Amino acid sequence: MFGLGVPELVLILVIGLVIFGPGKLPGVGKALGQSIREFKSANKEDDEPQNMVNVTEKPKELAENNILEKK
């Protein structure tokens, strides 16, 4: 997981406790988790093909226009 071992994770937790305090740390963790979840879902939506209907209809329209122009 990102090349982080147990000692590094413990250090990050201790720094988080010092900065945010024990009362706010669960809220910060929850907000961070929600942000990561939203980011992943936005990336997943970006990977899906965008409106494939237009991609297949466009060549048909171009072919019909070319046939009509030749007459």
PDB file with one MODEL, atoms N, CA, C and O in Angstrom:
MODEL        1
ATOM      1  N   MET A   1       0.844  -1.177   0.000  1.00  0.00           N
ATOM      2  CA  MET A   1       0.000   0.000   0.000  1.00  0.00           C
ATOM      3  C   MET A   1       0.892   1.244   0.000  1.00  0.00           C
ATOM      4  O   MET A   1       1.258   1.734   1.068  1.00  0.00           O
ATOM      5  N   PHE A   2       1.237   1.747  -1.147  1.00  0.00           N
ATOM      6  CA  PHE A   2       2.023   2.957  -1.324  1.00  0.00           C
ATOM      7  C   PHE A   2       3.409   2.869  -0.690  1.00  0.00           C
ATOM      8  O   PHE A   2       4.035   3.898  -0.437  1.00  0.00           O
ATOM      9  N   GLY A   3       3.892   1.670  -0.433  1.00  0.00           N
ATOM     10  CA  GLY A   3       5.209   1.502   0.151  1.00  0.00           C
ATOM     11  C   GLY A   3       5.284   1.933   1.607  1.00  0.00           C
ATOM     12  O   GLY A   3       6.374   2.197   2.114  1.00  0.00           O
ATOM     13  N   LEU A   4       4.147   2.009   2.289  1.00  0.00           N
ATOM     14  CA  LEU A   4       4.124   2.407   3.691  1.00  0.00           C
ATOM     15  C   LEU A   4       4.056   1.158   4.567  1.00  0.00           C
ATOM     16  O   LEU A   4       3.218   0.280   4.364  1.00  0.00           O
ATOM     17  N   GLY A   5       4.948   1.102   5.532  1.00  0.00           N
ATOM     18  CA  GLY A   5       4.937   0.004   6.486  1.00  0.00           C
ATOM     19  C   GLY A   5       4.239   0.423   7.759  1.00  0.00           C
ATOM     20  O   GLY A   5       3.686   1.519   7.853  1.00  0.00           O
ATOM     21  N   VAL A   6       4.271  -0.459   8.734  1.00  0.00           N
ATOM     22  CA  VAL A   6       3.628  -0.196  10.023  1.00  0.00           C
ATOM     23  C   VAL A   6       4.255   1.013  10.726  1.00  0.00           C
ATOM     24  O   VAL A   6       3.516   1.850  11.243  1.00  0.00           O
ATOM     25  N   PRO A   7       5.580   1.138  10.765  1.00  0.00           N
ATOM     26  CA  PRO A   7       6.146   2.307  11.460  1.00  0.00           C
ATOM     27  C   PRO A   7       5.716   3.642  10.833  1.00  0.00           C
ATOM     28  O   PRO A   7       5.469   4.615  11.545  1.00  0.00           O
ATOM     29  N   GLU A   8       5.628   3.678   9.498  1.00  0.00           N
ATOM     30  CA  GLU A   8       5.219   4.914   8.837  1.00  0.00           C
ATOM     31  C   GLU A   8       3.764   5.253   9.147  1.00  0.00           C
ATOM     32  O   GLU A   8       3.422   6.413   9.377  1.00  0.00           O
ATOM     33  N   LEU A   9       2.910   4.223   9.150  1.00  0.00           N
ATOM     34  CA  LEU A   9       1.500   4.458   9.460  1.00  0.00           C
ATOM     35  C   LEU A   9       1.313   4.927  10.905  1.00  0.00           C
ATOM     36  O   LEU A   9       0.484   5.798  11.169  1.00  0.00           O
ATOM     37  N   VAL A  10       2.066   4.365  11.827  1.00  0.00           N
ATOM     38  CA  VAL A  10       2.003   4.794  13.233  1.00  0.00           C
ATOM     39  C   VAL A  10       2.456   6.245  13.357  1.00  0.00           C
ATOM     40  O   VAL A  10       1.850   7.021  14.096  1.00  0.00           O
ATOM     41  N   LEU A  11       3.511   6.614  12.645  1.00  0.00           N
ATOM     42  CA  LEU A  11       3.994   7.997  12.675  1.00  0.00           C
ATOM     43  C   LEU A  11       2.936   8.951  12.133  1.00  0.00           C
ATOM     44  O   LEU A  11       2.719  10.019  12.706  1.00  0.00           O
ATOM     45  N   ILE A  12       2.282   8.586  11.051  1.00  0.00           N
ATOM     46  CA  ILE A  12       1.223   9.424  10.487  1.00  0.00           C
ATOM     47  C   ILE A  12       0.075   9.564  11.484  1.00  0.00           C
ATOM     48  O   ILE A  12      -0.471  10.656  11.643  1.00  0.00           O
ATOM     49  N   LEU A  13      -0.294   8.479  12.154  1.00  0.00           N
ATOM     50  CA  LEU A  13      -1.359   8.523  13.150  1.00  0.00           C
ATOM     51  C   LEU A  13      -0.986   9.441  14.316  1.00  0.00           C
ATOM     52  O   LEU A  13      -1.818  10.221  14.779  1.00  0.00           O
ATOM     53  N   VAL A  14       0.245   9.354  14.786  1.00  0.00           N
ATOM     54  CA  VAL A  14       0.695  10.207  15.901  1.00  0.00           C
ATOM     55  C   VAL A  14       0.683  11.669  15.473  1.00  0.00           C
ATOM     56  O   VAL A  14       0.235  12.526  16.234  1.00  0.00           O
ATOM     57  N   ILE A  15       1.161  11.966  14.280  1.00  0.00           N
ATOM     58  CA  ILE A  15       1.149  13.352  13.788  1.00  0.00           C
ATOM     59  C   ILE A  15      -0.294  13.846  13.670  1.00  0.00           C
ATOM     60  O   ILE A  15      -0.587  14.991  14.014  1.00  0.00           O
ATOM     61  N   GLY A  16      -1.197  12.985  13.185  1.00  0.00           N
ATOM     62  CA  GLY A  16      -2.610  13.360  13.101  1.00  0.00           C
ATOM     63  C   GLY A  16      -3.205  13.653  14.462  1.00  0.00           C
ATOM     64  O   GLY A  16      -3.987  14.592  14.609  1.00  0.00           O
ATOM     65  N   LEU A  17      -2.845  12.861  15.457  1.00  0.00           N
ATOM     66  CA  LEU A  17      -3.335  13.108  16.816  1.00  0.00           C
ATOM     67  C   LEU A  17      -2.825  14.432  17.355  1.00  0.00           C
ATOM     68  O   LEU A  17      -3.561  15.155  18.027  1.00  0.00           O
ATOM     69  N   VAL A  18      -1.587  14.751  17.069  1.00  0.00           N
ATOM     70  CA  VAL A  18      -1.016  16.012  17.560  1.00  0.00           C
ATOM     71  C   VAL A  18      -1.688  17.206  16.880  1.00  0.00           C
ATOM     72  O   VAL A  18      -2.020  18.193  17.536  1.00  0.00           O
ATOM     73  N   ILE A  19      -1.885  17.110  15.571  1.00  0.00           N
ATOM     74  CA  ILE A  19      -2.439  18.240  14.817  1.00  0.00           C
ATOM     75  C   ILE A  19      -3.927  18.423  15.090  1.00  0.00           C
ATOM     76  O   ILE A  19      -4.358  19.537  15.386  1.00  0.00           O
ATOM     77  N   PHE A  20      -4.728  17.354  14.999  1.00  0.00           N
ATOM     78  CA  PHE A  20      -6.174  17.487  15.080  1.00  0.00           C
ATOM     79  C   PHE A  20      -6.732  17.177  16.463  1.00  0.00           C
ATOM     80  O   PHE A  20      -7.843  17.601  16.780  1.00  0.00           O
ATOM     81  N   GLY A  21      -6.006  16.465  17.277  1.00  0.00           N
ATOM     82  CA  GLY A  21      -6.501  16.077  18.591  1.00  0.00           C
ATOM     83  C   GLY A  21      -7.378  14.845  18.495  1.00  0.00           C
ATOM     84  O   GLY A  21      -7.915  14.539  17.430  1.00  0.00           O
ATOM     85  N   PRO A  22      -7.524  14.141  19.602  1.00  0.00           N
ATOM     86  CA  PRO A  22      -8.275  12.884  19.582  1.00  0.00           C
ATOM     87  C   PRO A  22      -9.776  13.068  19.314  1.00  0.00           C
ATOM     88  O   PRO A  22     -10.432  12.136  18.849  1.00  0.00           O
ATOM     89  N   GLY A  23     -10.316  14.234  19.596  1.00  0.00           N
ATOM     90  CA  GLY A  23     -11.744  14.459  19.386  1.00  0.00           C
ATOM     91  C   GLY A  23     -12.118  14.635  17.929  1.00  0.00           C
ATOM     92  O   GLY A  23     -13.168  14.163  17.493  1.00  0.00           O
ATOM     93  N   LYS A  24     -11.266  15.313  17.170  1.00  0.00           N
ATOM     94  CA  LYS A  24     -11.578  15.601  15.778  1.00  0.00           C
ATOM     95  C   LYS A  24     -11.058  14.544  14.806  1.00  0.00           C
ATOM     96  O   LYS A  24     -11.464  14.524  13.644  1.00  0.00           O
ATOM     97  N   LEU A  25     -10.180  13.681  15.260  1.00  0.00           N
ATOM     98  CA  LEU A  25      -9.548  12.709  14.359  1.00  0.00           C
ATOM     99  C   LEU A  25     -10.554  11.769  13.679  1.00  0.00           C
ATOM    100  O   LEU A  25     -10.392  11.514  12.486  1.00  0.00           O
ATOM    101  N   PRO A  26     -11.585  11.238  14.361  1.00  0.00           N
ATOM    102  CA  PRO A  26     -12.557  10.391  13.656  1.00  0.00           C
ATOM    103  C   PRO A  26     -13.312  11.143  12.549  1.00  0.00           C
ATOM    104  O   PRO A  26     -13.577  10.587  11.483  1.00  0.00           O
ATOM    105  N   GLY A  27     -13.649  12.387  12.808  1.00  0.00           N
ATOM    106  CA  GLY A  27     -14.336  13.198  11.792  1.00  0.00           C
ATOM    107  C   GLY A  27     -13.447  13.465  10.585  1.00  0.00           C
ATOM    108  O   GLY A  27     -13.914  13.444   9.447  1.00  0.00           O
ATOM    109  N   VAL A  28     -12.176  13.715  10.833  1.00  0.00           N
ATOM    110  CA  VAL A  28     -11.231  13.940   9.741  1.00  0.00           C
ATOM    111  C   VAL A  28     -11.058  12.663   8.925  1.00  0.00           C
ATOM    112  O   VAL A  28     -11.004  12.716   7.696  1.00  0.00           O
ATOM    113  N   GLY A  29     -10.973  11.527   9.591  1.00  0.00           N
ATOM    114  CA  GLY A  29     -10.858  10.244   8.894  1.00  0.00           C
ATOM    115  C   GLY A  29     -12.087   9.946   8.054  1.00  0.00           C
ATOM    116  O   GLY A  29     -11.972   9.447   6.934  1.00  0.00           O
ATOM    117  N   LYS A  30     -13.264  10.250   8.591  1.00  0.00           N
ATOM    118  CA  LYS A  30     -14.504  10.021   7.851  1.00  0.00           C
ATOM    119  C   LYS A  30     -14.559  10.914   6.612  1.00  0.00           C
ATOM    120  O   LYS A  30     -14.917  10.449   5.530  1.00  0.00           O
ATOM    121  N   ALA A  31     -14.211  12.179   6.763  1.00  0.00           N
ATOM    122  CA  ALA A  31     -14.217  13.103   5.621  1.00  0.00           C
ATOM    123  C   ALA A  31     -13.204  12.673   4.566  1.00  0.00           C
ATOM    124  O   ALA A  31     -13.471  12.767   3.369  1.00  0.00           O
ATOM    125  N   LEU A  32     -12.047  12.204   5.009  1.00  0.00           N
ATOM    126  CA  LEU A  32     -11.027  11.733   4.071  1.00  0.00           C
ATOM    127  C   LEU A  32     -11.517  10.500   3.320  1.00  0.00           C
ATOM    128  O   LEU A  32     -11.301  10.388   2.113  1.00  0.00           O
ATOM    129  N   GLY A  33     -12.159   9.592   4.004  1.00  0.00           N
ATOM    130  CA  GLY A  33     -12.708   8.393   3.372  1.00  0.00           C
ATOM    131  C   GLY A  33     -13.779   8.727   2.346  1.00  0.00           C
ATOM    132  O   GLY A  33     -13.803   8.134   1.268  1.00  0.00           O
ATOM    133  N   GLN A  34     -14.661   9.659   2.660  1.00  0.00           N
ATOM    134  CA  GLN A  34     -15.703  10.073   1.724  1.00  0.00           C
ATOM    135  C   GLN A  34     -15.092  10.739   0.499  1.00  0.00           C
ATOM    136  O   GLN A  34     -15.548  10.518  -0.623  1.00  0.00           O
ATOM    137  N   SER A  35     -14.067  11.549   0.708  1.00  0.00           N
ATOM    138  CA  SER A  35     -13.410  12.213  -0.415  1.00  0.00           C
ATOM    139  C   SER A  35     -12.760  11.198  -1.350  1.00  0.00           C
ATOM    140  O   SER A  35     -12.858  11.322  -2.571  1.00  0.00           O
ATOM    141  N   ILE A  36     -12.107  10.212  -0.788  1.00  0.00           N
ATOM    142  CA  ILE A  36     -11.466   9.173  -1.611  1.00  0.00           C
ATOM    143  C   ILE A  36     -12.523   8.385  -2.380  1.00  0.00           C
ATOM    144  O   ILE A  36     -12.327   8.072  -3.555  1.00  0.00           O
ATOM    145  N   ARG A  37     -13.637   8.064  -1.734  1.00  0.00           N
ATOM    146  CA  ARG A  37     -14.724   7.318  -2.384  1.00  0.00           C
ATOM    147  C   ARG A  37     -15.306   8.122  -3.549  1.00  0.00           C
ATOM    148  O   ARG A  37     -15.535   7.565  -4.622  1.00  0.00           O
ATOM    149  N   GLU A  38     -15.547   9.416  -3.355  1.00  0.00           N
ATOM    150  CA  GLU A  38     -16.081  10.259  -4.424  1.00  0.00           C
ATOM    151  C   GLU A  38     -15.091  10.375  -5.578  1.00  0.00           C
ATOM    152  O   GLU A  38     -15.490  10.357  -6.742  1.00  0.00           O
ATOM    153  N   PHE A  39     -13.816  10.491  -5.265  1.00  0.00           N
ATOM    154  CA  PHE A  39     -12.786  10.590  -6.295  1.00  0.00           C
ATOM    155  C   PHE A  39     -12.749   9.319  -7.139  1.00  0.00           C
ATOM    156  O   PHE A  39     -12.666   9.390  -8.365  1.00  0.00           O
ATOM    157  N   LYS A  40     -12.809   8.161  -6.490  1.00  0.00           N
ATOM    158  CA  LYS A  40     -12.786   6.894  -7.217  1.00  0.00           C
ATOM    159  C   LYS A  40     -14.014   6.737  -8.105  1.00  0.00           C
ATOM    160  O   LYS A  40     -13.910   6.273  -9.240  1.00  0.00           O
ATOM    161  N   SER A  41     -15.182   7.126  -7.585  1.00  0.00           N
ATOM    162  CA  SER A  41     -16.396   6.992  -8.400  1.00  0.00           C
ATOM    163  C   SER A  41     -16.370   7.954  -9.584  1.00  0.00           C
ATOM    164  O   SER A  41     -16.865   7.617 -10.659  1.00  0.00           O
ATOM    165  N   ALA A  42     -15.801   9.146  -9.405  1.00  0.00           N
ATOM    166  CA  ALA A  42     -15.687  10.088 -10.522  1.00  0.00           C
ATOM    167  C   ALA A  42     -14.730   9.553 -11.575  1.00  0.00           C
ATOM    168  O   ALA A  42     -14.981   9.707 -12.770  1.00  0.00           O
ATOM    169  N   ASN A  43     -13.650   8.935 -11.157  1.00  0.00           N
ATOM    170  CA  ASN A  43     -12.711   8.347 -12.117  1.00  0.00           C
ATOM    171  C   ASN A  43     -13.347   7.174 -12.843  1.00  0.00           C
ATOM    172  O   ASN A  43     -13.102   6.982 -14.034  1.00  0.00           O
ATOM    173  N   LYS A  44     -14.154   6.391 -12.153  1.00  0.00           N
ATOM    174  CA  LYS A  44     -14.818   5.250 -12.775  1.00  0.00           C
ATOM    175  C   LYS A  44     -15.805   5.729 -13.837  1.00  0.00           C
ATOM    176  O   LYS A  44     -15.914   5.116 -14.898  1.00  0.00           O
ATOM    177  N   GLU A  45     -16.518   6.808 -13.566  1.00  0.00           N
ATOM    178  CA  GLU A  45     -17.454   7.365 -14.539  1.00  0.00           C
ATOM    179  C   GLU A  45     -16.718   7.904 -15.764  1.00  0.00           C
ATOM    180  O   GLU A  45     -17.232   7.815 -16.879  1.00  0.00           O
ATOM    181  N   ASP A  46     -15.536   8.456 -15.573  1.00  0.00           N
ATOM    182  CA  ASP A  46     -14.746   8.983 -16.687  1.00  0.00           C
ATOM    183  C   ASP A  46     -14.275   7.881 -17.620  1.00  0.00           C
ATOM    184  O   ASP A  46     -14.103   8.124 -18.814  1.00  0.00           O
ATOM    185  N   ASP A  47     -14.063   6.681 -17.108  1.00  0.00           N
ATOM    186  CA  ASP A  47     -13.558   5.583 -17.915  1.00  0.00           C
ATOM    187  C   ASP A  47     -14.616   4.986 -18.834  1.00  0.00           C
ATOM    188  O   ASP A  47     -14.277   4.299 -19.798  1.00  0.00           O
ATOM    189  N   GLU A  48     -15.891   5.235 -18.551  1.00  0.00           N
ATOM    190  CA  GLU A  48     -16.959   4.684 -19.371  1.00  0.00           C
ATOM    191  C   GLU A  48     -17.021   5.415 -20.707  1.00  0.00           C
ATOM    192  O   GLU A  48     -16.760   6.617 -20.762  1.00  0.00           O
ATOM    193  N   PRO A  49     -17.368   4.700 -21.798  1.00  0.00           N
ATOM    194  CA  PRO A  49     -17.461   5.344 -23.117  1.00  0.00           C
ATOM    195  C   PRO A  49     -18.522   6.441 -23.122  1.00  0.00           C
ATOM    196  O   PRO A  49     -19.579   6.307 -22.506  1.00  0.00           O
ATOM    197  N   GLN A  50     -18.227   7.499 -23.813  1.00  0.00           N
ATOM    198  CA  GLN A  50     -19.127   8.635 -23.866  1.00  0.00           C
ATOM    199  C   GLN A  50     -20.035   8.555 -25.094  1.00  0.00           C
ATOM    200  O   GLN A  50     -19.559   8.715 -26.218  1.00  0.00           O
ATOM    201  N   ASN A  51     -21.300   8.316 -24.902  1.00  0.00           N
ATOM    202  CA  ASN A  51     -22.325   8.400 -25.922  1.00  0.00           C
ATOM    203  C   ASN A  51     -21.928   7.676 -27.210  1.00  0.00           C
ATOM    204  O   ASN A  51     -21.663   8.316 -28.227  1.00  0.00           O
ATOM    205  N   MET A  52     -21.890   6.374 -27.166  1.00  0.00           N
ATOM    206  CA  MET A  52     -21.483   5.568 -28.314  1.00  0.00           C
ATOM    207  C   MET A  52     -22.503   5.640 -29.452  1.00  0.00           C
ATOM    208  O   MET A  52     -22.163   5.285 -30.580  1.00  0.00           O
ATOM    209  N   VAL A  53     -23.721   6.080 -29.207  1.00  0.00           N
ATOM    210  CA  VAL A  53     -24.729   6.184 -30.260  1.00  0.00           C
ATOM    211  C   VAL A  53     -24.282   7.183 -31.317  1.00  0.00           C
ATOM    212  O   VAL A  53     -24.422   6.922 -32.512  1.00  0.00           O
ATOM    213  N   ASN A  54     -23.749   8.311 -30.897  1.00  0.00           N
ATOM    214  CA  ASN A  54     -23.293   9.322 -31.847  1.00  0.00           C
ATOM    215  C   ASN A  54     -22.127   8.821 -32.697  1.00  0.00           C
ATOM    216  O   ASN A  54     -21.999   9.197 -33.862  1.00  0.00           O
ATOM    217  N   VAL A  55     -21.301   7.994 -32.130  1.00  0.00           N
ATOM    218  CA  VAL A  55     -20.144   7.482 -32.861  1.00  0.00           C
ATOM    219  C   VAL A  55     -20.606   6.577 -33.994  1.00  0.00           C
ATOM    220  O   VAL A  55     -20.015   6.598 -35.073  1.00  0.00           O
ATOM    221  N   THR A  56     -21.649   5.785 -33.771  1.00  0.00           N
ATOM    222  CA  THR A  56     -22.120   4.874 -34.815  1.00  0.00           C
ATOM    223  C   THR A  56     -23.036   5.571 -35.810  1.00  0.00           C
ATOM    224  O   THR A  56     -23.091   5.166 -36.971  1.00  0.00           O
ATOM    225  N   GLU A  57     -23.748   6.595 -35.397  1.00  0.00           N
ATOM    226  CA  GLU A  57     -24.642   7.286 -36.313  1.00  0.00           C
ATOM    227  C   GLU A  57     -23.891   8.246 -37.239  1.00  0.00           C
ATOM    228  O   GLU A  57     -24.332   8.464 -38.367  1.00  0.00           O
ATOM    229  N   LYS A  58     -22.821   8.800 -36.815  1.00  0.00           N
ATOM    230  CA  LYS A  58     -22.106   9.793 -37.602  1.00  0.00           C
ATOM    231  C   LYS A  58     -21.626   9.232 -38.943  1.00  0.00           C
ATOM    232  O   LYS A  58     -21.833   9.897 -39.958  1.00  0.00           O
ATOM    233  N   PRO A  59     -20.997   8.052 -39.016  1.00  0.00           N
ATOM    234  CA  PRO A  59     -20.586   7.538 -40.323  1.00  0.00           C
ATOM    235  C   PRO A  59     -21.772   7.286 -41.259  1.00  0.00           C
ATOM    236  O   PRO A  59     -21.648   7.478 -42.469  1.00  0.00           O
ATOM    237  N   LYS A  60     -22.920   6.860 -40.719  1.00  0.00           N
ATOM    238  CA  LYS A  60     -24.104   6.648 -41.546  1.00  0.00           C
ATOM    239  C   LYS A  60     -24.560   7.962 -42.168  1.00  0.00           C
ATOM    240  O   LYS A  60     -24.885   8.014 -43.354  1.00  0.00           O
ATOM    241  N   GLU A  61     -24.583   9.021 -41.365  1.00  0.00           N
ATOM    242  CA  GLU A  61     -24.993  10.325 -41.875  1.00  0.00           C
ATOM    243  C   GLU A  61     -24.025  10.813 -42.942  1.00  0.00           C
ATOM    244  O   GLU A  61     -24.449  11.355 -43.962  1.00  0.00           O
ATOM    245  N   LEU A  62     -22.748  10.630 -42.720  1.00  0.00           N
ATOM    246  CA  LEU A  62     -21.761  11.056 -43.707  1.00  0.00           C
ATOM    247  C   LEU A  62     -21.921  10.296 -45.018  1.00  0.00           C
ATOM    248  O   LEU A  62     -21.816  10.882 -46.095  1.00  0.00           O
ATOM    249  N   ALA A  63     -22.172   9.003 -44.930  1.00  0.00           N
ATOM    250  CA  ALA A  63     -22.354   8.196 -46.133  1.00  0.00           C
ATOM    251  C   ALA A  63     -23.599   8.643 -46.881  1.00  0.00           C
ATOM    252  O   ALA A  63     -23.572   8.751 -48.107  1.00  0.00           O
ATOM    253  N   GLU A  64     -24.687   8.906 -46.173  1.00  0.00           N
ATOM    254  CA  GLU A  64     -25.921   9.356 -46.824  1.00  0.00           C
ATOM    255  C   GLU A  64     -25.701  10.712 -47.495  1.00  0.00           C
ATOM    256  O   GLU A  64     -26.192  10.934 -48.601  1.00  0.00           O
ATOM    257  N   ASN A  65     -24.985  11.604 -46.857  1.00  0.00           N
ATOM    258  CA  ASN A  65     -24.717  12.913 -47.436  1.00  0.00           C
ATOM    259  C   ASN A  65     -23.874  12.784 -48.699  1.00  0.00           C
ATOM    260  O   ASN A  65     -24.115  13.498 -49.672  1.00  0.00           O
ATOM    261  N   ASN A  66     -22.907  11.903 -48.703  1.00  0.00           N
ATOM    262  CA  ASN A  66     -22.063  11.709 -49.870  1.00  0.00           C
ATOM    263  C   ASN A  66     -22.870  11.148 -51.032  1.00  0.00           C
ATOM    264  O   ASN A  66     -22.664  11.557 -52.175  1.00  0.00           O
ATOM    265  N   ILE A  67     -23.775  10.228 -50.768  1.00  0.00           N
ATOM    266  CA  ILE A  67     -24.602   9.649 -51.818  1.00  0.00           C
ATOM    267  C   ILE A  67     -25.526  10.716 -52.402  1.00  0.00           C
ATOM    268  O   ILE A  67     -25.715  10.783 -53.616  1.00  0.00           O
ATOM    269  N   LEU A  68     -26.095  11.544 -51.540  1.00  0.00           N
ATOM    270  CA  LEU A  68     -26.994  12.593 -52.012  1.00  0.00           C
ATOM    271  C   LEU A  68     -26.242  13.644 -52.821  1.00  0.00           C
ATOM    272  O   LEU A  68     -26.785  14.166 -53.795  1.00  0.00           O
ATOM    273  N   GLU A  69     -25.021  13.963 -52.447  1.00  0.00           N
ATOM    274  CA  GLU A  69     -24.243  14.978 -53.154  1.00  0.00           C
ATOM    275  C   GLU A  69     -23.800  14.485 -54.530  1.00  0.00           C
ATOM    276  O   GLU A  69     -23.662  15.297 -55.444  1.00  0.00           O
ATOM    277  N   LYS A  70     -23.576  13.205 -54.707  1.00  0.00           N
ATOM    278  CA  LYS A  70     -23.119  12.661 -55.982  1.00  0.00           C
ATOM    279  C   LYS A  70     -24.209  12.682 -57.039  1.00  0.00           C
ATOM    280  O   LYS A  70     -23.903  12.709 -58.231  1.00  0.00           O
ATOM    281  N   LYS A  71     -25.476  12.672 -56.634  1.00  0.00           N
ATOM    282  CA  LYS A  71     -26.576  12.640 -57.603  1.00  0.00           C
ATOM    283  C   LYS A  71     -26.759  13.943 -58.281  1.00  0.00           C
ATOM    284  O   LYS A  71     -27.644  14.081 -59.125  1.00  0.00           O
TER     285      LYS A  71
ENDMDL
END
